[in-house]
Amino acid sequence: MQRQSLLIAALLFTCTSASFAQDKKSAINFDRDIRPILSNNCYVCHGFDEGQRKAKLRLDTRDGAIAKLRSGGHAIVPGKADASEFVRRIFSDDENERMPPTKSNKKLTTEQKDLLKRWINEGAPYAQHWAFVAPKRPMLPAVKRGDWARTPIDRFILARLEKEGLQPSPEAERTTLIRRLAFDLTGLPPTVSEIDAFLKDARPDAYERLVERYLSSPHYGERLAVDWLDAARYADTHGYHIDAGRDMSRWREWVIDSFNRDLPFDRFTIEQLAGDLLPNATIEQKIASGFNRNHMINFEGGAIPEEYLNNYIVDRVNTTATVWLGLTMTCSQCHDHKYDPITQREYYQLYAYFNNIPENGLDGSRGNAAPLIKAPSRKQLDAIADLEIRIKSLEAKLLDASPMLDAEQAAWEKSALQSGAIAWKTLDVSEMKSAGGATLKKQADGSILASGVNPATETYNVRAAMSLPKLTAIRVEALPDASFAGNGPGRSVNGNFVMTNIAATIGTSKIAFTKASASFEQKDFPVRNAIDASSASGWGIHPNMGKPSEAVFSFAPLQPKDGEALTVRFEFKSPHGQHQVGRFRVSVTDAPNPHGKSSIPANIVAILQTKNRSDAQKQELARYYRSDIAGGSKEIAALRAEKAKLESQGATTMVMQELAKPRDTFMLMRGEYNKKGARVSAGVPAFLPALPKDAPNNRLGLAKWLTDPSHPLMSRVIVNRYWQLIFGTGIVKTVEDFGSQGEAPSHPELLDWLAVEFMQPTTDGAKAWSVRDLLRLIVTSSAYRQSSVVTKQHLARDPENRLLARGPRFRLQAEFIRDQALAVSGLLNRDIGGASVSPYQPSGLWQELAAR
């Protein structure tokens, strides 16, 4: 990567020198003319990396360059090149003194030396790297051929062409335009009927109508997803060892759908980096967070888990930096960056944001690796949403005032209390520990979810302060959960588990269990085995997977002292891994007969036993009576069952999750996973803006930091990616390197204008962060619509078409070549679900997808 960057920079220096030779009186621009020379030839030894800095001379900052040397002189004396040691060294004939050193295999040209000397004589002005300064919207440049410019983009392109003495090319033929547009916006060639319709359309806005047709196509989202999936390193297999299959198709569908409904790019970014951390995150937002789960995953028997866990986190840091920052941060894994102001410490501060995922490094032996969720399809989600509306509507009707129902409810409440309903109080767990390394996280309903590693021998400990004056029993609810392969309650693929022992203490006093009962128990694994002190037997459930089970463990009444806490210990030991309970809830009671049967839910029992009920409690009790007791529950129950069935269907998808307790993050010496240095906390590089004041210091805060309008890189990097998608080359040719070693933008003012327009549009009708509006602006420009015919003048003056005096012309991507071949052979099926498509009017299906 660095060698490639050096080559790119070397080519840039040649162009810079040639440009300077043409106009020796032109003003020197540090960013354009000087920084590339210093970066390529000097920064390795005299740059940002203090560990590699020679002679304590720093040339990447003005203060360092003009500082006094150990010899007493100065490398650079502003305004006095002849007094500058730097100049003497670069012009020296002595190989032992000349810079760059001969052994570096770098050599300055005569033009570069003269340029550096002139720069020093002019005061040696420095400037912050252009990409690290927030973009500002420039004024549109004046041009001679104003009639040629259809969009603001054209003004910038034409101004540069006129400055270079070039003229834009004529507009391309219609057959060329429709083919170009079809591939660029849908990835597919146009059909014969589409071409005929376009050629016959004499309306003045025929081209604009064609643009809208392709932007409204469902294939538009697929086309944009091609490049995004590449950036996210999307694959069908894990990539290591046995290379088992994975299924991230729901994340891929989310990406396609997001482009088709033009999800604002700031939301597109936030949901992919931290969708799971959004308040009340939806299934779709959790699915979106799978962006950073597309890395390779290992489960080789002889591999070291900690090593591969480190590899996964490093991948996330590097991918995030490349995609959204356009920076080559990889080398900072081992040392300070040699060219850009990124320290190794700052690299691991970014690393800390991604070091809180419940995984152990050796995952995915059976497909998708935890953490994962059940991911219903879009069609299933729509059906679930419809069911939720119907359920709420029926519940609202049941709550309608009815004197007869009120009287019946009062009688039922009295009867329920007299029958001795058991009230269970869920423990408010304050501490959770796993001896085997699993992650335990408390859920909103008071249950605890286990994720991460699955050792054959495991122990869970939970601790909670006591609020009841007396205790008679502990209840353990084993609950199903869609995040497990077998839906739970156990973590095995069959949903079963075996609890070999349960122990508990109040304060320091051990509880002696006297009786155990369970709602479900396998014949060979009765619940009494969990209190028999033998690790060879235990309470097991199978084949009751996907259904809740509970066990009650009673003891002689105990009265906790003030401040004493209850600690409950669950042990699991099995010759087969993953035989631990996956999601469970612990509660206590003071009921004299805790093994009695009660069909009333614990929360309703608690309300029944409350004398002064709140309005919310009264409403909850009324809803329960009317739906579950008074007979209104049948239709609701059927709808709920249908909803649960839909929620349990579909494949899983890997997502991001946070550990309840963040892992400690350390700098790794030379990037080695087992050579820990100083401890660091999450943070962003100091040369970029700080986190927004209202942003949490986690992945969600990091995503908000990236999308903050004051950020200098993100909007530039993204619009440059889409410019490359359309024109084949970015305004910054090195799309993944906006740092000192990257190539300077061909049209810097245009890049800044587009970056600001993307965030804060001024174009009529455009929306903030709209990729669709950005692409519409580009493809409706005169610059895009030019003929791509190459003239001798173009070839001589601009062989790579960086000035855009002609239309784009580049090779098709592999997928497009495949579909072109299928289209020519008549084998390409363009229909979505069998829907036919008219040349200009989007089908009902297209409109439906676009509306989503």
N, C-alpha and C positions, 0 to 999 in steps of 0.2 A: 504493500500500500504506500509506504513512504517513498520507495524507489519510483513508483508510478507518479506520485505527486511531484517528485523532483524533476522528472522528465517534463511534466506539464509546465512546471514553473520555468524550466530552461527554455522551452518553446516560447513562453510568454515574454521572457527577457529579450529574445531575438526580435520579437515583434515590437517591444517597447523601444529597443535601440534603433530599429529601422524607422519607427515613427519619429523619434527624436532627431534622427539624421535628416529627416525631411524638413524639419522646422526647428533650427537650433535656438531660436528666440522664444519658443513657446515656454510658458510658465511650467516649472517643475511641480509635479504633484507627487507628494511622498507616497501615498497609497499606490498610485499607478506606476510610478517610475523608480522609486528607491526601495520601498519595502520588499518587492520581489527579489531584487538583487541581494539584499542583506539576508533575507529569509533563506534563499537557496545556498548562499555561499558562506554565511557567517553565523547564523543562529544556532547551528549544532554545537559550536564551541563557545559562543558568546551570546546566547539567548536566554530564554526564560528558565530553563532547567539548571538550577543552581548546582546540582550534583555533577553536571558535566561541563560547567563553565570554566574556561581557561583564563589564567592570569587575572581572575576576578574582574574581567572586562565584560560589560553587558552592553550590547548594541541594539537590543529591541526596545529600549526606552531612551529618551533624550538625556535624562539625569545620569543614567549609567554610561552613556556614550561620552559625555563631556566631563565625567568625574576624573579626578586626579589619579594617575597610574602609580604603581609602586615605584616606577623609575623616576617619578617626579613630573613627568610630562602629562599630556592629555591626548587621548586617542583622537578626539575631534575638538577643534577650537572653532566655534562658530564664526564665520566670516573670514577665517584665515586657514585656507587649505594647506598652504605651505608650512604652517606651524603645527599641523596635525599629524601625529604619529600614524594614524590610520592611513592617510594619503601616502606617507613615506613608505609604509609597508606594502601597499597594493601596487606601487610603482617600482619597488625595489627589484634590482637584477640579481640579488643574492638569494639563492634558493633557501638558505637557512633563515632568512628574514621575511621573505615575500609571503603575503597572504592573498588568497587562501593557501595553506601549506601544500606542497607538491604531493604529499601522500594522501591528501583528501580527494585527489583526482578532480578538483574543481579549478577553473581558471576563468578570470574575468577578461572580457574582450576590451579592446582599446576604447570603444564607445562607452562601455559601462564604467570604466575607470574615469573617463572624462566627465561623465554624467555625475558620478559621485563627488568629484572634485568641485564641479560647478555648484552642486547642491550645498556643499559645505561653505563655499564662498558666499552663497546667498543666505547664510545664517543657519544652515542645517536644521530647518524646521521639521518637526515630527507631527504626526497626526494619528489619532486613534484609528484602528483598522475599521474600514468603512462598514463592514458587516456587524460590528459591535456597537454601532450608533443607531438608535431607533429611527426608522424611516420617516421622512416628512414628505407631504405631497408637494411635488415641484410644480411650477407653472408650466403650462403647455407651451412648447417652443413655437416660435414663429417659423412659417414655411412659405416658400414661393408658390407651390402648387396646392393651395388650400382646397381646391375642388377634388383632389385625389383622396384626401383624408376622410374616411367614413366614421372613424372612431378616434378617441384620444390616442390610442396606440399608434395610429398611422402618423400622427404629428411627430412623435418621437422617432419613429423609423425614418420618415421622410427628411427630418432635419439632419439626421446623421448622413443619409445618402447625399443630400445636397452639399453638406460640408465636405464629403469625399469626392464630389464631382460625378456622382452616379445618378442614374434615373431608375425609378421602379419599372418593373416589367408590366406588360399588358395583362389584363385579366385572363385567366385560364378559360378554356372552352368548357361549356356546361357539362359535357360528359366527364371531363377531368374533375370538375368541382364536385359533382355528386359522388364520384368514386372516392375522392379524397375525404369528403365530409362523412360518408358512410363508414369508412374504416376508422376515421379518427373518433367518431362519436358512438359507434355501435360495434366496431370490430368485425363487421360483416360487409361483404360487397353489396352494392345496390342490386335490386332485381331488375329485370328487363322492363317490367311494368312501371317501376319507380323511375327509371331513366326516361322512358317514353313520356310519362306524365310531366316530368320536370322540363323536358325539351319542348313540350307543347304549351307549357304555362307561360303566357305572355304578360301576366300581371307584374307590375314593377317590384313587388315584394316577393316574387316567386322564390328567390334564394332564401330570404328570411323565413318563409313558410317551411321550406325544406329543413332549415336548421331546427325550427321548433318541432317538426315531426320527429327528427332523430333524437332531440333532447328529451322527448316524451316517450321514446321507445323503452320497453323493459330491457332491451339489449344495451341501452346506454349504461345502466348500472353494472351490467356484466362486463362491459368494456373497461370502465373505470376500475372495477374490482381486480382486473388482471394485474395491473401495475401495483395496486395496493397489497394484494396477496403476496406478490414477489417481495415487496418491502417488509412485510410481516413474516417472511420465511415460511409461508403456509406449505404444508406437505400432508401426504396421506399416511405416512409412516413415521416412526420415532427416530429413525436415522442411525441408531447405534446397534451393534451386536446382532440380535435376531431380527431387528428392524420390524417389530410388530406393528400392526395397523392401528391407526387412530381415526377418530371421526370428529372433525371440527367443522362439519358442513353447516351446522346451525350458525356458527360465527360467520362463515362465508356468506350465508343467506342474509345475515344481518348487515354485512357490508354492502351487498348488492342492493338490498332494500333501502339502506340509508342514502345511497347515491340516487336511487330512483325517486325517493321522496325529498331529495335535496336537504337532508338534515344539515343544519348550519355546521360549518367545519369546526367551530370551537366546541360545540356539543359532540360532534363526531370524535374529536380528540379526547375530551373529558371522559366520555363513556368508555372508550377503549382503554384508557390508562387507569380509570378508577370508577367504572360504572357500578361496581359492587359496593363502593363507599358512599354513593349518593344516598340522601335520606329516602327511606322507603323505596329502595331500589327495586325496579320491576325485573321480571325474568329477562326481558330483552336487554336491559342495561347490564345485568350480570353476564349475559351471553357476550355482550360487546367487550367485556373485560378480558375475553379470551385472546385478544391481540398479543399479549405477552405470555401466552401459554403455547405458542406455535414453535418454540425452540425444540431442539433435539432432546430426547429423553432416554436415559439408559436404565437397564435393569440386569446387567450382566452380573453373574454370581460373584466373580472375583473383583469387581469394581469397588472403589471406596466411596461410600455415600457422600461424605463431606466434600470430596473433590468435585463430584458432578453437581452437587447443590451449588457450589461456587460457580461452576460453568454456566448453569442456568441463569444465575443472577447477573453474571458478567454479560451474557447474551442480551438480557433485558436492558442493561445500561447502554451497551453499544448500539443496539437497535433503536432505542429511544433517541439517543444523541444523533444518529445518522438520519432518521426519518424526520424529526421535528426541529433539530438544531443545525443539521448540515455540518456537523463537526466530526473530526476523526479523533475520538476520545480513547480509542483502544490502547494506544501506547501509554496513556496515563495510568493504566492498570499496574504498570511496573515502575514508573518513574514520572517525574514532572514532564509535561509536554515540552518538546524541544522548540516548537514554533508558535504555539498559542498559549495564552496565560491560564492554563489549566494545571493545577497541582495534583499530585497523586492523592493527597488528602481529599481534595474536592471530588475526585473520581469516586472515592469510597463513601463520601457523603451522599452522592447520588445512588450509589450501591445500596445504602441503608434504606432508601425508599422501597426497594424491591426485595429486601431481606426478611420480610415478615410473612412469607407465604407458607402455609402448612404443607410442606413436602419434605422428603428426606434424601433426595438425590438418586435413589434407585426406585423408580416408580413405573407404572404403566405396563406391567407384565401381562395384563389382561385387557389391553386396549387403552382407553383414556385413563389418565392418571389423576388422582385426587390432588387438589380439590376440583370437584365437578358437580354439575347439577343436571337434573332432568330438563330437557329442552323441547317442549312441545313445538310443533310447527306453527307458522303464522296462522294457518287455517284453524288449528286446534286452539290457539290463543284467542282468536276471535270468537270461537264457540264458547270458551270458558268465560270470556267477558260478557257474552250474552246471557249465559246461565247465572252469573253473579247479579246481573240486573234483574232477572226474573225472580231470583231468591229474595233479593232486597224488597222487591215490590210485594211479594207474598207476605214477607215478615211485617211490612208496614201495614198491610190490611189486617193482619192478626192483632196488631196493637190498637186498632180502632176501639174507642170507648164502647163498652157494652155492660150495662148494670148487671145483667144475668151472669156474664162471664166473671165480673168482679166478685160477685157473691160466691160463685163456684170456686174461684181462686182462693178466697179467704178460707173456705172450708178445707180445701186441699192443703193449704199451708199449715193449718192446725193439725191435721191428720199426719202430715209428714214429720212435724216436730215430735208428735207423740210416739211415732214409730221408732224413734231413736236413730235418725239418719246420722251417718258418720261424717264428721267434718275433718278433712285433711288440710293441713297448712303447708304449702310449698316452701321449701327452704330457700332463703335468699343467700345463695352461696357466695362467699367472699373470696375463697381460695380454692383453686383446682390444680391438681398435679397428676402427671402421668409418669410412672416409672419407666415405661418403655419408649418414651419420646413422642407420643401422640400429642396432638394439640386439642385441648379442651376449651370450648368457648360457650359461654352462657347465651341462651337465646331469649327472645322477648317473652316467651311463655314460661320462663323459669327453668326450662329444660337445659341440658348440657349436650353439646354436639362434639363428637370426637372425630378427628381427621388426621391425616398424615400417616405415620408409620403404623404397621400392623404386626408387631412381634407375636410369636406364639405364646410367650409369657408376658402378662401385662398386669399392672395394678393402677387403679384410679383412686385418688383421695380427694374428697370434697369436705369443705369446712364452712360452717355457718354459725352466726350468733343465735342464741335461743330466745324466743319471745313468748313461748307458752310456759306457764308456771309448773305444768306437770306433763310428763311424756309416758305413753304406754306402748307405742309402736312406731316403726319406721316403714314407710311404703316406698317401693322402687317401681317406677313405671318404665318399661322398656318400650320405646316409641319408634314407629317407622319413620323413614325420611327418604325423600327422593334423591338425595345426594349419594346414596349407597347403591352399589351394583345390584343388590337383591332387594332394595327398598327398605332394608332393616327389618326389625329393630337391631339385628346384629350387623357387623361390618363385613361378613362373608358374602360371597356371591349368592348364597342361598338365603340370606337374611337371618340366619340362626346364630345363636351364641350359647356359650356355657359359662356360667358364673360359678367358679369352684368354691368361693368363700366370700362371706360378708362379715365385717367386723366394725364395731363402732365404739367411740368413747365420748363421755361428757366430761369436759375438763381433762383430768388425768385418769378418771375412773372408767374402766372397761365395762361395757354393757354385756350382760349375759342373756342371749336370746333363748326364749323358752318354747316358742312355737313359730311355725312358718306356714303360710298358705299362698296359693297362687291362682290367678285366673286361668292360666294355661301352663301345663308342664308335660314334657315328653315322658313316656312311660319309664324309660331307662334313666331319666335325669329329673327326679322329683325335686321340689323346692327344698325339702328338708336336707338335701345333700349340701346346700349352701351354708348350713350352720353346723355341720358335723365335724368340722376341724380337719377334714381330709382333703388334700389338694388333688386326689385322684378321682373325685366325684364332684358333681355340682348341679345347679339348676339349669336346665337347658330347654330351649324352645326349638322345635322343628317338627312339622313343616308349617308353622304358624307365621311365616314371613309376610311382611307387609301389613301386619295387624298389631295393634298395641297389646301388651301383656303387662300384668302387674303382680307383684309379690309383696306380702305383708309379713314383717318380722316383729313379733311382740316380745315384751319383757315385763318384769315386775315394775309397777309404777315408780318413776324417778322424778325428783324435783331438782332441776338445775339451780345452782347458785347464781347470783347476779354476776354477769360478765362471762359465765362459762359458755364455751362453744361446743357444738356437736361436730365430731369428725366421723365420717363414714368411709370405710375402705372396701373396695370391690376388687377381688382377685380373679384373674382369668388364666387358665393354663390348659393348653390343648396341643396335641401333636400337629394340628393344622393351624396355620396362621389365620388371622382375621376372625377369631372366634370371640371377640369382645363385643359388648353392647355398643352400638354406635350413637344412639341418642337416648338419654334417660332423664328422669326427673325424680327428685327425692322429696318426700313430704313426711310430716309427723302428725300425730294426733294424741289427744288425751282421752279418747273414748274408752269406756270400760271394756267394751267387747270389740276390739279393732278388726276382728276377723268376720264380723257380721256383714251381710250383704246389703248394699244400698245401690239402687239404680239411679240415684240422683247425683249429678256431677258435684264435685267438691266445691266449686265456686258458688253453686246454687245453695248447697247446704250452709255455707258460710253466711250467705245473705239471709237465709231462713233464721239463723241463730243470731242475727243482728237486730236489736230492738229499734234503734233510731236509724232507719235506712235513708241513704241519700237518694236523690231523684234518679241518678244513674242506676243505682241498685234496684230501685223499684221498677224501672223500665226493663232491666235485664231479667228480673224475676217474672214480669208480665210476659215478656217475649218467650221465655222458657215455658211457662204454663200454657200459653195459647198454642205454641207450635208443637211441644212435645207431650203435653198432658191432655189438652182439650181436643185433640184430634186433628189439628191443622198441620201436623208435621208430615203427613204421608207424602203430599206433593213436594214439599220442601225437601224431605229426606231423599226422594227420588232424584230431584235436581242436584242435590249435594253429592249423591252417589255418582251421578253422571259426570259432574264436575271433577270429582276425585279420580274417576277412571281416565278422563282426558288428561289430567295433570300427571298421571303415572305413565302415560304412553310416551312414545317417542324415544329417540336416542339421547345419550348424555353428551355434554360438551364441557370441556375444561374451562375453568374460570379462575379469576384471582380472588383470594380471600385474605384477611388479616388474622394473624395470631392474636390471641387474647393478651399475651405478653410478648412484646417485640424481642427478637433476637438481638444480642449485642453484635455490633459491627466493628471490625478492626481493619486497619490498613494491612494489606498482605504484601510482605516484602518480595519484590520482584514478581508479584502476582501469584505466588505459591499459596495454595489453599491452606497449608499447615504451618506457614511462617507468619504468625500474627505480630503486628506492630501495635501502634497506638490505637486506642479505642476512639471511634468517631461517632457523631450523630448525624441525622439526615440534614442536608442543606444543599444549596445551589451554588454554582461558581461565583466568586466575588466580582469578576469583571462584568457580570450580567446583573440586571436589576434584582432586587431582593424579592422574596415572596410577597404577594399582596397582603396587606394588613389583615384582611378578614379570612385569609386562607389557612387551613390547618396544615401542620407540618407533616403531611403524609402524602400518599400518591395523589389524592384528590387536590391537595394544595399544589403539588408539582404540576398537575394538569392545568390548574387555574393560572399558575405562573406562566406556563407556555402560551396560553391564550390571552394573556393580558396585553392590551394594545401598546403598552410601553416596551414590550419585548422586542429587541432588535432583529432577532433571527427568524422566528417561527413563520410569520406571514411571508417574508421574503423567500424562505426555503420552499414553502408550499406552492406559491404562485410560480416559482421557478420550475418545480416539478411538472406543473400543468403546462407551462410553456414548452418544456421538453416533450411532453406527450403530444403536443400539436405540431411543433416545428422540428422535432428530432434532436435538437440541442437546446440546452437551457440558456437563458440570458447569462447565467453563470454556468459555464460548460461543465465544471466539476460540481455536479448537483449535490454530491455527498460531502463536499469540502468547501465551506465558506470561510475557512481559516486562512492564515498567512500563506499556506502552500497551495491554496486553491487558485483558480484562475479568476482574474478580475472580470466584472460584468461587461458585456459588450455594449449594453445600453443602461448604465447605472441609474439615470433619471427615470427611465421607463420602469425599471425594476421597483424602484421606490414608489412610483405612482401606482403601480399595480398592487403592491403590498398594502398601501393605505386604502386603495379602492376596495380591496378584498375585505378589509375590516370595517371601513367606514365609507360605503359607496356614495358617489354623487350622481352616478348615471341614473336616469329616470327609470323607476321601477325596480332597480336592483336591490337585493337584500344583503345585509351584513353576513359575511362568511359563507356566501352562496357559491359553491363550486359550479353549479349550472350557469349562474349569471356570469361568472368569470370566463367560462368556456364560450358562452354565447358572445361575449365581448371580443374574444380573440378570433373566433371563426367568422365573425361578420366584418372583420377589418379588411381593408384593401390589401394589407400586407399578406394576409393569409390567402386571399383570392387571386394572387398573382400567378402567372404562368411559371412553371418550373424549368422552362427551357434554359439551358446554360449557354451564354455567349462567350466568345473569346475574352472579352473585357472582364466578365464576371470571373472566369477561371483564373485570369491573371491577377485581378485585384482582390478577389474574395472567394477562394476555392471552396471554403467550408460554408459559405452563405451565412456568415455571422452578421453581416450588415443587412441581410434580407432584401436585396435588390431583385430577388426572384422568389417564387413560391417554394414551399417545403417539398423535398423529394428524398425519401429514404426507404430502406428495406422494410418490408412487412415483418411483424413479429411472428414467431413460430405458430402460435394459435391461429393467427389470421391467414397464414399460408395454408394451413390445414383446412380452414373453412372456405377459403377461396377455391381450393381443389374440389371440395365437396360440392360447392355451388356450381362450378363448371360442369361437374359430372352429373348434376341433377339429384344428388343424394343429401343435400343440406335441408333439414327441416327447420324452418324459421318460426313455425307457429308455437305459441305458448298455450299449452292445454288445448291444442286443436283450433285455436281462434285464428281466423283469416284476417289479414291486415290490408286495408285500402291504402293507396299511395299517400294521401294527405290527411285523412281523418283518423285519429287514433281510435282503436277499437275500444269497446266497453271495458275489456280486461285491462288494456293499457291505462285507461282513465282511472280504473279502480286501483291499480298498482301505484300510479302517480299520486293519487289522493292519500295513500298510506304514507 
